């Protein structure tokens, strides 16, 4: 190598090292710039009283987002009524009064009846997890976006947290036949309002935090809410000792978290990606926590609160399905988007539930084997 070539090589090496050093400095400095901007703070509200496990689920959800973003996004969740009443959450988030919220879609039933198809009904034999499968992979999300656009909702919606089948409700005496619902002053929400009205009940839609007080004052004679933990925390055993389990009125419901669309779109792309994945993580964790807590409170309401649980008679369940179909036919005739969503669910459910019925073993036999009256100690 000549002396000139040697100098040229050294110069090129110096330039390379200088460029690499500059790049490394920029890489180290970049997070400092982001950190200097401080975290993005969001104020949310749930539709649940602070003592309800549902509000706990909302806080759990926010904590996952906060932790996974490393504090770049900090969500504070207030209980129902802190800023707006529970049934006004959609408007508050859409207008930017709140940055986001945690609730259920049936609370928006008055805005568009088709919103009730996400959980307020029998789900065409799907459970809540299967309905979420339709939502993610069967076209439901796109239909929900279309629905929210049709009512001018300025939100980004995420569904998560499939719920177990909800009880028929709390009553003064056991329900033995469909006619026992006639004339009852009964609380429910969503399309279940129409179903129970058509079964003869006098329905009053109230948010969760107002139900027990209404029953205590005699404004309601019976009511449904959701699960053993929520019902116990809200005080249902103080106003009733009879709970009817199993119902088709809300067989496939899930939670909804919503962001104000402008504020969500303004978030860094990385944070938005974390939100998408954190939502799915929160969904699974919520199911695990629900199984643990609901089963404990179910046992304690029987042992400590003297609550008697009864299975809803098949005649009542069958009548629910018949009435639900009548209501859906009427809504579909009035509302093309309602019809489009119901038809999409039916098509997915026919395939998915056939697979489930053929594939998944009925666990009742195993339950009786291990815990039934003639069970032998397995270990």
C-alpha positions as CSV (number, residue, x, y, z in Angstrom):
1,X,0.0,0.0,0.0
2,X,1.4,3.5,-0.9
3,X,1.6,6.3,1.6
4,X,-1.2,8.2,-0.1
5,X,-3.5,5.1,0.0
6,X,-2.6,4.6,3.6
7,X,-3.6,8.2,4.5
8,X,-6.9,7.8,2.5
9,X,-7.8,4.7,4.4
10,X,-7.1,6.4,7.8
11,X,-9.3,9.3,6.8
12,X,-12.1,7.0,5.8
13,X,-11.8,5.1,9.1
14,X,-11.9,8.4,11.1
15,X,-15.0,9.5,9.3
16,X,-16.7,6.2,10.0
17,X,-15.9,6.3,13.6
18,X,-17.1,9.9,13.9
19,X,-20.4,9.0,12.3
20,X,-20.8,6.0,14.5
21,X,-20.1,8.0,17.6
22,X,-22.6,10.7,16.6
23,X,-25.2,8.0,16.0
24,X,-24.6,6.4,19.4
25,X,-24.8,9.8,21.1
26,X,-28.1,10.5,19.4
27,X,-29.4,7.1,20.4
28,X,-28.5,7.7,24.1
29,X,-29.9,11.2,24.0
30,X,-33.3,10.4,22.4
31,X,-35.0,8.8,25.4
32,X,-33.9,11.8,27.5
33,X,-35.8,14.1,25.1
34,X,-38.9,12.0,25.4
35,X,-38.5,11.8,29.2
36,X,-38.1,15.5,29.4
37,X,-41.5,16.0,27.9
38,X,-43.0,14.2,30.9
39,X,-45.8,11.6,31.0
40,X,-49.1,12.0,29.2
41,X,-51.8,12.1,31.8
42,X,-55.4,11.0,31.2
43,X,-58.5,11.3,33.4
44,X,-61.0,8.5,33.0
45,X,-64.2,7.6,34.7
46,X,-65.8,4.2,35.1
47,X,-69.5,3.5,35.2
48,X,-69.1,1.6,38.5
49,X,-69.2,2.5,42.2
50,X,-65.8,2.5,43.9
51,X,-66.7,-0.6,46.0
52,X,-67.7,-2.7,42.9
53,X,-65.2,-5.2,41.6
54,X,-65.9,-3.8,38.2
55,X,-64.2,-0.5,39.3
56,X,-61.3,-2.6,40.5
57,X,-61.2,-4.2,37.0
58,X,-61.1,-0.7,35.5
59,X,-58.2,0.3,37.8
60,X,-56.4,-3.0,36.9
61,X,-56.7,-2.1,33.3
62,X,-55.3,1.4,33.8
63,X,-52.4,0.0,35.8
64,X,-51.4,-2.4,33.0
65,X,-51.3,0.5,30.6
66,X,-49.4,2.7,33.0
67,X,-46.9,-0.1,33.8
68,X,-46.4,-1.3,30.2
69,X,-45.7,2.2,28.9
70,X,-43.1,2.8,31.6
71,X,-45.1,5.7,32.9
72,X,-45.2,7.5,29.5
73,X,-49.0,7.3,29.8
74,X,-50.7,7.7,33.1
75,X,-54.4,6.9,33.4
76,X,-56.3,7.9,36.5
77,X,-59.7,6.2,36.8
78,X,-62.5,7.9,38.8
79,X,-65.7,6.0,40.0
80,X,-69.2,6.5,38.5
81,X,-70.6,10.0,39.1
82,X,-67.3,11.7,39.8
83,X,-67.6,13.7,36.6
84,X,-70.8,12.5,34.9
85,X,-73.6,10.0,35.6
86,X,-72.8,6.4,34.5
87,X,-75.2,6.5,31.5
88,X,-73.5,9.7,30.2
89,X,-70.0,8.3,29.8
90,X,-70.1,8.0,26.0
91,X,-71.0,11.6,25.6
92,X,-68.4,12.8,28.1
93,X,-65.6,10.8,26.4
94,X,-66.8,11.8,22.9
95,X,-66.8,15.5,23.7
96,X,-63.4,15.3,25.5
97,X,-64.8,16.1,29.0
98,X,-63.1,12.8,29.9
99,X,-60.1,11.3,28.1
100,X,-61.6,7.8,28.4
101,X,-63.8,5.5,30.3
102,X,-64.6,1.9,31.4
103,X,-68.1,0.5,31.1
104,X,-70.4,-1.7,29.0
105,X,-72.0,-1.1,25.7
106,X,-75.6,-1.7,26.9
107,X,-75.4,1.6,28.9
108,X,-75.5,3.4,25.5
109,X,-78.6,1.5,24.4
110,X,-80.5,4.8,24.1
111,X,-78.1,6.1,21.5
112,X,-78.4,3.1,19.1
113,X,-80.3,-0.1,19.9
114,X,-77.8,-2.2,17.9
115,X,-75.2,-1.6,20.6
116,X,-77.1,-4.1,22.7
117,X,-76.1,-6.9,20.4
118,X,-72.7,-6.9,22.0
119,X,-73.8,-8.8,25.1
120,X,-77.4,-8.1,25.9
121,X,-79.0,-11.3,24.8
122,X,-78.3,-15.0,24.4
123,X,-75.5,-14.5,21.9
124,X,-77.0,-17.1,19.6
125,X,-75.6,-19.8,21.9
126,X,-72.1,-18.2,22.1
127,X,-70.6,-17.4,25.4
128,X,-68.9,-14.0,25.9
129,X,-65.4,-15.3,24.8
130,X,-66.9,-16.6,21.6
131,X,-68.6,-13.3,21.0
132,X,-65.3,-11.5,21.4
133,X,-63.9,-13.9,18.8
134,X,-66.6,-12.8,16.4
135,X,-65.7,-9.2,17.3
136,X,-62.0,-9.5,16.6
137,X,-62.0,-12.1,13.7
138,X,-65.6,-12.2,12.4
139,X,-66.2,-8.6,11.4
140,X,-67.7,-7.3,14.6
141,X,-65.0,-4.6,15.2
142,X,-65.6,-3.1,11.7
143,X,-69.4,-3.1,12.3
144,X,-68.9,-1.4,15.7
145,X,-66.8,1.3,14.1
146,X,-69.5,1.8,11.5
147,X,-72.1,1.9,14.2
148,X,-70.3,4.5,16.3
149,X,-69.7,6.6,13.1
150,X,-73.4,6.5,12.4
151,X,-74.1,8.3,15.7
152,X,-71.2,10.7,15.6
153,X,-69.3,9.2,18.5
154,X,-65.8,10.6,18.6
155,X,-64.2,7.6,20.4
156,X,-61.9,4.6,19.9
157,X,-63.5,1.5,21.5
158,X,-61.8,-1.6,22.8
159,X,-63.8,-4.6,24.0
160,X,-62.3,-7.0,26.6
161,X,-63.1,-9.0,29.7
162,X,-65.7,-11.6,28.7
163,X,-68.2,-12.1,31.5
164,X,-69.8,-15.4,32.8
165,X,-73.5,-15.9,32.3
166,X,-75.3,-13.4,34.5
167,X,-78.1,-14.3,37.0
168,X,-81.7,-13.8,36.2
169,X,-81.7,-11.7,39.3
170,X,-82.8,-11.1,42.9
171,X,-86.4,-11.7,43.9
172,X,-88.7,-11.8,47.0
173,X,-89.6,-15.4,46.1
174,X,-88.3,-18.0,43.6
175,X,-89.4,-17.6,40.0
176,X,-91.1,-20.9,39.0
177,X,-92.7,-20.0,35.6
178,X,-92.7,-17.2,33.0
179,X,-95.9,-15.7,34.4
180,X,-94.2,-15.0,37.7
181,X,-92.4,-12.0,36.0
182,X,-95.7,-10.3,35.1
183,X,-96.2,-7.0,36.8
184,X,-92.9,-7.1,38.7
185,X,-91.1,-3.8,39.0
186,X,-87.8,-5.0,37.6
187,X,-84.4,-3.5,36.8
188,X,-82.4,-4.4,33.7
189,X,-80.6,-2.6,30.8
190,X,-80.1,-2.8,27.1
191,X,-82.3,-5.0,24.8
192,X,-83.2,-6.9,28.0
193,X,-85.5,-4.0,28.7
194,X,-87.6,-5.0,25.7
195,X,-87.3,-8.7,26.5
196,X,-88.5,-8.4,30.1
197,X,-91.2,-5.9,29.2
198,X,-92.5,-8.4,26.6
199,X,-92.5,-11.0,29.4
200,X,-94.8,-8.7,31.4
201,X,-92.3,-7.0,33.8
202,X,-92.4,-3.2,34.5
203,X,-88.8,-2.4,33.7
204,X,-86.7,0.5,35.1
205,X,-83.2,0.9,33.8
206,X,-80.8,2.0,36.5
207,X,-77.0,2.1,36.8
208,X,-75.4,-0.4,39.2
209,X,-74.9,2.0,42.1
210,X,-78.6,2.9,42.3
211,X,-80.2,-0.5,42.3
212,X,-80.1,-1.6,45.9
213,X,-81.4,1.8,47.2
214,X,-84.3,1.5,44.8
215,X,-85.1,-2.0,46.0
216,X,-84.8,-0.8,49.7
217,X,-87.3,2.0,49.0
218,X,-89.7,-0.3,47.2
219,X,-89.2,1.4,43.8
220,X,-88.1,-2.0,42.5
221,X,-89.3,-5.5,43.5
222,X,-86.6,-7.4,41.7
223,X,-83.4,-6.7,39.8
224,X,-80.5,-8.2,38.0
225,X,-76.9,-6.8,37.9
226,X,-74.1,-9.2,37.1
227,X,-72.2,-11.5,39.4
228,X,-71.7,-12.7,43.0
229,X,-68.9,-10.3,43.9
230,X,-70.6,-7.2,42.5
231,X,-74.0,-8.1,43.9
232,X,-72.5,-8.8,47.3
233,X,-70.5,-5.6,47.4
234,X,-73.4,-3.5,46.3
235,X,-75.6,-4.9,49.1
236,X,-78.1,-7.1,47.3
237,X,-78.2,-9.7,50.2
238,X,-79.4,-6.8,52.4
239,X,-82.6,-6.4,50.4
240,X,-83.2,-9.9,49.1
241,X,-82.3,-13.5,50.1
242,X,-83.4,-15.1,46.8
243,X,-81.2,-15.2,43.7
244,X,-82.1,-17.0,40.5
245,X,-79.0,-18.3,38.6
246,X,-78.7,-18.7,34.8
247,X,-80.4,-16.6,32.2
248,X,-80.2,-15.8,28.5
249,X,-80.9,-12.0,29.0
250,X,-77.1,-11.3,29.3
251,X,-75.3,-14.5,28.4
252,X,-72.4,-13.0,26.4
253,X,-71.4,-9.6,27.7
254,X,-68.0,-8.0,28.0
255,X,-66.5,-4.7,29.1
256,X,-65.7,-1.7,26.9
257,X,-62.9,0.7,27.4
258,X,-63.0,3.9,25.3
259,X,-60.6,6.7,24.5
260,X,-61.5,10.1,23.1
261,X,-60.5,9.6,19.4
262,X,-58.6,12.9,19.1
263,X,-56.5,12.2,22.2
264,X,-55.9,8.5,21.3
265,X,-54.8,9.4,17.8
266,X,-52.4,12.0,19.2
267,X,-50.6,9.3,21.3
268,X,-47.2,8.1,20.0
269,X,-47.5,5.0,17.8
270,X,-45.6,2.9,20.3
271,X,-48.0,3.8,23.1
272,X,-51.0,3.0,20.9
273,X,-49.5,-0.4,20.1
274,X,-49.0,-1.1,23.8
275,X,-52.7,-0.2,24.5
276,X,-53.8,-2.7,21.9
277,X,-51.8,-5.5,23.5
278,X,-52.3,-4.5,27.1
279,X,-56.1,-4.7,26.5
280,X,-55.8,-8.4,25.5
281,X,-53.6,-9.1,28.6
282,X,-56.1,-7.3,30.8
283,X,-58.9,-9.4,29.3
284,X,-57.3,-12.7,30.3
285,X,-56.3,-11.5,33.8
286,X,-59.8,-10.2,34.4
287,X,-61.2,-13.7,33.7
288,X,-58.8,-15.3,36.1
289,X,-59.6,-12.8,38.9
290,X,-63.3,-13.2,38.3
291,X,-63.2,-17.0,38.7
292,X,-61.3,-16.6,42.0
293,X,-63.4,-13.8,43.5
294,X,-66.9,-14.7,42.1
295,X,-66.6,-18.3,43.5
296,X,-65.5,-17.1,46.9
297,X,-68.3,-14.6,47.2
298,X,-70.8,-17.1,45.9
299,X,-69.8,-19.5,48.7
300,X,-69.8,-16.7,51.3
301,X,-73.3,-15.4,50.4
302,X,-74.6,-18.9,51.1
303,X,-72.6,-19.4,54.3
304,X,-72.7,-15.9,55.8
305,X,-75.5,-14.0,54.2
306,X,-78.1,-16.7,54.2
307,X,-78.8,-16.3,50.5
308,X,-80.7,-19.1,48.7
309,X,-79.7,-19.7,45.1
310,X,-82.1,-21.4,42.6
311,X,-81.6,-22.4,39.0
312,X,-83.9,-20.6,36.6
313,X,-86.5,-23.0,35.3
314,X,-86.1,-24.2,31.7
315,X,-89.6,-22.9,30.9
316,X,-88.4,-19.3,31.7
317,X,-85.2,-19.7,29.7
318,X,-87.2,-21.0,26.7
319,X,-89.6,-18.1,26.9
320,X,-86.6,-15.7,27.0
321,X,-85.3,-17.1,23.7
322,X,-88.7,-16.9,22.1
323,X,-89.3,-13.3,23.2
324,X,-85.7,-12.3,22.3
325,X,-86.3,-13.5,18.7
326,X,-89.5,-11.5,18.5
327,X,-87.7,-8.3,19.7
328,X,-84.8,-8.8,17.3
329,X,-87.1,-9.3,14.3
330,X,-88.8,-6.1,15.1
331,X,-85.5,-4.1,15.7
332,X,-84.0,-5.6,12.5
333,X,-87.0,-4.4,10.5
334,X,-86.7,-0.9,11.8
335,X,-82.9,-0.6,11.8
336,X,-80.7,-1.9,8.8
337,X,-77.5,-1.7,10.8
338,X,-79.1,-3.8,13.6
339,X,-80.0,-6.4,11.0
340,X,-76.5,-6.4,9.5
341,X,-74.9,-7.0,12.9
342,X,-77.3,-9.7,13.9
343,X,-76.9,-11.6,10.7
344,X,-73.1,-11.4,11.0
345,X,-73.3,-12.8,14.5
346,X,-75.6,-15.6,13.5
347,X,-73.3,-16.7,10.7
348,X,-70.3,-16.8,13.0
349,X,-72.2,-18.4,15.8
350,X,-73.5,-21.2,13.6
351,X,-70.0,-22.3,12.7
352,X,-68.3,-21.6,16.1
353,X,-71.0,-23.2,18.3
354,X,-71.2,-26.3,16.2
355,X,-67.5,-26.7,16.6
356,X,-67.8,-26.1,20.4
357,X,-70.7,-28.5,20.9
358,X,-69.0,-31.3,19.0
359,X,-65.5,-30.7,20.5
360,X,-65.8,-29.5,24.1
361,X,-66.6,-32.2,26.7
362,X,-69.5,-31.4,29.1
363,X,-67.9,-31.0,32.5
364,X,-71.0,-31.9,34.5
365,X,-70.0,-35.6,34.5
366,X,-66.6,-34.7,35.9
367,X,-68.1,-32.4,38.5
368,X,-70.4,-35.1,39.7
369,X,-67.6,-37.6,39.7
370,X,-65.4,-35.4,42.0
371,X,-67.9,-33.4,44.0
372,X,-71.3,-34.9,43.6
373,X,-73.2,-36.7,46.4
374,X,-71.7,-40.1,45.5
375,X,-68.2,-38.9,44.8
376,X,-65.3,-40.8,46.3
377,X,-62.2,-39.1,47.5
378,X,-59.9,-39.0,44.5
379,X,-56.6,-38.7,46.5
